[in-house]
Each structure stands twice: as structure tokens, then as C-alpha cells.
Amino acid sequence: MLRIEKASDGNTTTLWLIGRIQSTDIGSIRDQMDDDSVHVFFDLSEVTLVSVEVIRFLSDCEDEGVVLSHCPPFVREWILRERDERSRPRVPDGT
């Protein structure tokens, strides 16, 4: 189960993502993100479990400028592996 806590000062928005993040939570996280005029930080210090869809979402958010602070090592490593996998050229036979 995911709990989201939010703090915003008009220039930055910090979302503390606490607990287990599932793909069904991505919409709720997006709903908490303010408009494009503020810097968004995700504090991931209390994340305990994620799915591959969440890893891809976090990677995409980071690519869009969201800062992933206190990112657990297992999450960071998975993001890096997913990025590496995405960047590899695909061979026609599917390997």
C-alpha cells in the first residue's frame, strides 16, 4: 500500500512516497504533481517495493526533470538496468 505525503512552496513540490508502489498508483502520483512551472522531488527513502512499470515511470519522470532523492539502491540499480535494456538495439529475431 502506498502513502503519499506532499509539501509545496510554490517553487518546488516534494512527494514522499512511502511503502509499496504498484502500477495502479502511478495515476495517483501524477495527480499530486503540480504544473510544469515547479520543480518536483520524489523522496523515495521509505519505498519498500516497486513493480517494473513503476521503475519505468520513475525513470521517465527523472528524464523529465523530476529529482529522485534518497533513492534506495535497489531502485536505482533497476532504473539503470531498464535504461540499459531500452538502449540496446533489437535484433530482428527478437534477441
C-alpha positions as CSV (number, residue, x, y, z in Angstrom):
1,M,0.0,0.0,0.0
2,L,1.3,3.4,-0.9
3,R,1.0,6.6,1.2
4,I,1.8,9.9,-0.4
5,E,2.7,13.0,1.6
6,K,3.1,16.3,-0.2
7,A,4.8,19.6,0.6
8,S,4.9,22.6,-1.8
9,D,6.2,26.1,-1.5
10,G,5.2,27.4,-4.9
11,N,8.6,26.8,-6.5
12,T,9.1,23.1,-5.5
13,T,6.9,20.2,-4.7
14,T,8.2,17.3,-2.7
15,L,6.3,14.0,-2.7
16,W,7.2,11.5,-0.1
17,L,6.3,8.1,-1.5
18,I,6.0,5.7,1.4
19,G,5.6,1.9,1.2
20,R,4.8,-0.3,-1.8
21,I,4.3,1.4,-5.1
22,Q,2.3,-0.5,-7.7
23,S,1.4,0.3,-11.3
24,T,-2.1,1.2,-10.2
25,D,-0.6,4.0,-8.0
26,I,1.0,5.9,-10.9
27,G,-2.1,7.9,-11.7
28,S,-2.3,9.0,-8.0
29,I,1.3,10.1,-8.1
30,R,0.8,12.0,-11.3
31,D,-2.3,13.7,-9.8
32,Q,-0.1,15.0,-6.9
33,M,2.5,16.5,-9.3
34,D,1.9,20.3,-9.7
35,D,2.1,22.1,-13.1
36,D,5.3,22.3,-15.1
37,S,6.4,25.6,-13.5
38,V,7.6,23.9,-10.3
39,H,10.5,21.6,-9.6
40,V,9.3,18.2,-8.4
41,F,11.2,15.9,-6.0
42,F,10.2,12.4,-5.1
43,D,11.6,11.3,-1.7
44,L,11.9,7.6,-2.0
45,S,13.6,6.9,1.3
46,E,10.7,4.8,2.6
47,V,9.8,2.9,-0.6
48,T,9.8,-0.8,0.2
49,L,8.6,-2.5,-3.1
50,V,8.1,-1.5,-6.7
51,S,7.0,-3.1,-10.0
52,V,8.7,-2.9,-13.3
53,E,6.0,-0.4,-14.5
54,V,6.8,1.8,-11.6
55,I,10.6,1.6,-12.4
56,R,9.8,2.7,-15.9
57,F,7.6,5.5,-14.6
58,L,10.3,6.8,-12.2
59,S,12.9,6.6,-15.0
60,D,10.6,8.6,-17.3
61,C,9.9,11.2,-14.5
62,E,13.7,11.6,-13.9
63,D,14.2,12.1,-17.6
64,E,11.6,14.8,-17.5
65,G,13.4,16.6,-14.6
66,V,11.9,15.1,-11.5
67,V,14.6,14.6,-8.8
68,L,14.6,11.2,-7.2
69,S,16.0,11.9,-3.7
70,H,17.0,9.2,-1.2
71,C,16.5,6.6,-3.9
72,P,17.1,3.1,-2.5
73,P,20.0,1.3,-4.1
74,F,17.7,-1.5,-5.4
75,V,15.5,1.1,-7.2
76,R,18.5,3.0,-8.7
77,E,20.1,-0.2,-9.9
78,W,16.8,-1.4,-11.5
79,I,16.3,2.0,-13.2
80,L,19.9,1.8,-14.6
81,R,19.2,-1.8,-15.9
82,E,16.0,-0.7,-17.5
83,R,17.6,2.2,-19.2
84,D,20.4,-0.1,-20.5
85,E,17.9,-2.6,-21.8
86,R,15.9,0.2,-23.6
87,S,19.1,1.5,-25.2
88,R,20.2,-1.8,-26.7
89,P,19.3,-2.3,-30.4
90,R,16.8,-5.1,-31.1
91,V,17.8,-7.9,-33.4
92,P,15.1,-9.0,-35.9
93,D,14.9,-12.5,-34.4
94,G,13.9,-11.0,-31.0
95,T,17.1,-11.5,-29.2
